[in-house]
Amino acid sequence: MNKSELIAYLEGIDGRLNQPAMLYIYGSAVCILLDEPDRTSLDIDVAGPYSDAAYADLVQAAERAGIPVNPDEQTSSNHIEWIQALRLCLPKPSAESGMTLWQGEKLTIKTASVPELIASKLIRYDEIDQGDIQYLCSQSPISFLDAESAVRRLPPPFNTDALVLENLANLRNDLEMWATGEKL
């Protein structure tokens, strides 16, 4: 889905909810809503423990809007992925961090701060994640120390995960390279 499709899904869910809901998202859908050029995705990653929604109400509203929640893992259609605590590589929100990305009558979409979003991408840090991070940094420059602090706030075991820490070191090098104007 691209931005117009994503907004159409959000509007469809908003119009079908029976009660107010706040979804705390991360991943590619954030970059899409922040206008990253040519960014698309099949899913909207929702941090379940950080969201405030009646799950059954959300599921019925989403399905009626044409976007299922947690379909079969092999799906190749647009969907919402409700991420549970044990798989959630994202710092717990604080009152001073984060931002609202979209607001309807009943549905609000929020996300983490830029350093926290970057920390969440270090579990994989593939070429797409690197492009997302470079885009986020071009919109809201951060220091390596900001990213390092966000990694320390990741929930266990992600805050000490060897791959996350290795990718944090790789990010340090990439931030220096991007500061000199080099692109991916």
N, C-alpha and C positions, 0 to 999 in steps of 0.2 A: 504494500500500500504506500501511496505517496501522501503528501500533506492534505490534499483535498479529500482523499478517501478516508484518511484518519479522522479529520474533522467531521466528515459525514457520519462515521461510526459513533463518535462522541456525541454528536447531536442526536442520533438515533437512540443511543442509550439514555441520554438525558431526558428525552421525551417519553421514555417508557418506564423509568424508575418510579416506584411507589413512594420512596422516601429519599431524603438527601444522602449523597454518598461522596466520599473523597477518596480518590485513587492516587496513591503515591507511586509514580512510575519512574523507571530508569531504562537505560539501554537505548536502542535505536529510535524508539518513538519520541524520546526527548529531543534527540538531534533533529528529527523530522519537524517537530513543533517549533524548534528554534531556527528553522529555515536553512539547515545544512543543504547546500545545493545537491540535487540529484540523489538525495538519500531516500531509500525505500526500505521496507522490511515486511516480513510476514506476520510479525507479532508485536504486541504491546506487553512489555514486561511490567507486571504490577507487584510491588513489594507488599505482599499480603499483611504481614504483621504491622506495617506502618500505615496501612490504609484504614479508612473508617467507612465500611459499607456492610449492609446486610447481604451476605454472600448469595443467598438464594434469590434475592431481589435483583442483584447485579447479573447473575447468570441468566435469569429469565429476560431481563431487559436487553442484555447483550445478544442473546440468541434471537430475540424478536427484531433486533437491529441488524441481524445478519452476520454477527461475528461471535463465534462460540468461545467459551471459556474452557481452557485445558482440554482441547480435543486430543485424539490419539497422537502420539509423538511423531508418527510418520506423516502427519498432515502437511499438505502443501498449499493450504488456503490460509487466508488471513485469520488471526485468532488472538485471544488474550491469554497470556500465560500468568496465572496466579502463583507467585513464587512463595513457598513456605519458608519458615525461619531457618531450617537446617541447610537450605540451598542459597540463602540470601547473602550475597557478597556486596553489602551496602551498609554504610554506617547508619546507626539509628538517628532519625531526625532530631534536630534541636530547634528551639524557638527562634534562634538567630540565623539558622542556615536554611537554605532551600528557597524555592520560588513557586508561584502559581503560574502554570502554563496555559490553562484554559478554564473557563468558567461558564457553565450553563445555568439553567434554573435549579436543577437538583444535583447536577454532577460537577465536581471540581477536580481538576487534574493538577497535582503538585509534583515537584521533584526535589532532588537534593541540590546542594551547592555544586559548583563546577569541580572543586577539588574532590568532593565525595563521588561525583559521577565518574571522574577519572580513576579514582581508586577502585571503583567497581569493575572497570574494564581491564584491570591488571590481572585478573584471574585467567584471562585468555590472551589479550594483547596481540591479536592477529592484525593483519594489514587493515581490515575494516575498522577495528577498534582504534588503531593508530590514527587513521584518518579522522575518526570522530573526535579523538582527543585533540588533534591538531586544530580542528575546526572550533572546538570549545575554547581552546586557548587563544585563538585568534579573536574570539568574541569577548572573552573575559580572561585576560592574561593572569596566570598564577605563577608562583615560584615553586621550585622543587620542594621546598620546605612545606608549602601548603599541601602538596600531594602526599608527602611523607607523613604529615600529621593525620591526613584523612585515612591513610593505610593503617596507622596505629589505632584508629577508631573503628576499623572494620570489626565485625563480630568474629569471635573464635569459630573455627580454626583459621579463617582467612587472614587475620592480622599477623599471623606468623607462618603462613603457608610459603614454602620454599619457592614455588613458581611466582607467587605474587611479589615476593621480595626480589627475585631475580628480574622480574619485569619492571619493578620500581627502579632498579639500577639502570635498566635499558631506557626507561622514561627519562632519567636524568640526562643521559646522552642525547636522546631525541629532543628534549627541551632546549639543550644547548645548540643543537643543529638547527632547529626551527627558528631560534632567536637570530641566527645568522642569515635567515631567509631561505634556507633550503626547504624544499617540499618533498613529500613522499612520492 
